[in-house]
Amino acid sequence: MSRKRTVSGNRKAANNRYRSFSSKSENAAVLHSAVYMIPVFMAIMIIAVLLAAFNELNTLTDRDTPQEEGQPSQTVSSTDDSEKLMTLIAPYSPLQSGYKQNLTTYRGIEVDKAILSDLKQMTAASQEDGMELLLDSGYVSAAEQNELYVAEVKRLMEEEGYSREDAEVNAEYAAPQGNHYDTQSGLSVSFSSEDSIYFEYTDEYLWLVNNSYKYGFILRYPSGKESFTGIEYNPHLFRYIGRDNALKLRKLDMCLDEYIKYTEERK
């Protein structure tokens, strides 16, 4: 009986020593693995700290960069043809014969490809703001413009009693000859809305006045600038000159004719 108890006790002791050894081995393995994982954890922590610092630096840089309120982040025009964008067409500055339009079609009207990207972005933005801008016309050839001029001369003579000389002078103010009007550039677009007769009093017109410069467009023939443009006020016609130029022109409160003269005098 005593021998059985001794054998049993020896087995228990052996089992306990095995469990103790096994536990110590497992702990040693875990500790061994942990030691090897320390460099990995440290590397992950360093990368996380560097990324956080990089993001903070970008945030501070953005805050320090001055930006017009409401101005999209992209302020540089997609086209490098700055000379073309600043082409001036007026009764006193006819379009030169070497000027070439690069025409494409958008919503049924012809426009120069130089304005297409920003025109699409502007019309999309207006829709997001609940506006219903209608595109009436874009590029008009010199021949078509001449027809409008001749018709205006005739109307002034027949309906207003003007002499031909006076009719021709006054027609230039309302419907200029071909290559005397901005629609020959391909860079301008005429807008309207459902209430097109009184477009200048619509929300769509107000939206354009407040937002078109963000996309490189300006009102080509604004009210009060007739002495510079030589053309009567036209709330429908907006001209593309690129985002940078449009922003500068807005800040200076100038029409295109004034702005071009201003930039030339500063060269």
Stockholm file with secondary structure:
# STOCKHOLM 1.0

chainA/1-267         MSRKRTVSGNRKAANNRYRSFSSKSENAAVLHSAVYMIPVFMAIMIIAVLLAAFNELNTLTDRDTPQEEGQPSQTVSSTDDSEKLMTLIAPYSPLQSGYKQNLTTYRGIEVDKAILSDLKQMTAASQEDGMELLLDSGYVSAAEQNELYVAEVKRLMEEEGYSREDAEVNAEYAAPQGNHYDTQSGLSVSFSSEDSIYFEYTDEYLWLVNNSYKYGFILRYPSGKESFTGIEYNPHLFRYIGRDNALKLRKLDMCLDEYIKYTEERK
#=GR chainA/1-267 SS CHHHHHHHHHHHHHHHHHHHHHHHHHHHHHHHHHHHHHHHHHHHHHHHHHHHHHHHHHHHHHHHSCCCTTCCSCCSCSCCCHHHHTCCCBTTBCCCTTCCCCEEEETTEEEEHHHHHHHHHHHHHHHHTTCCCEEEECCCCHHHHHHHHHHHHHHHHHHSCCCHHHHHHHHHHHSCCTTSSGGGSSCEEEEECTTGGGGGGSHHHHHHHHHGGGGTEEEEECTTCHHHHSSCCEEEEEEECCHHHHHHHHHHTCCHHHHHHHHHHTC
#=GC SS_cons         CHHHHHHHHHHHHHHHHHHHHHHHHHHHHHHHHHHHHHHHHHHHHHHHHHHHHHHHHHHHHHHHSCCCTTCCSCCSCSCCCHHHHTCCCBTTBCCCTTCCCCEEEETTEEEEHHHHHHHHHHHHHHHHTTCCCEEEECCCCHHHHHHHHHHHHHHHHHHSCCCHHHHHHHHHHHSCCTTSSGGGSSCEEEEECTTGGGGGGSHHHHHHHHHGGGGTEEEEECTTCHHHHSSCCEEEEEEECCHHHHHHHHHHTCCHHHHHHHHHHTC
//
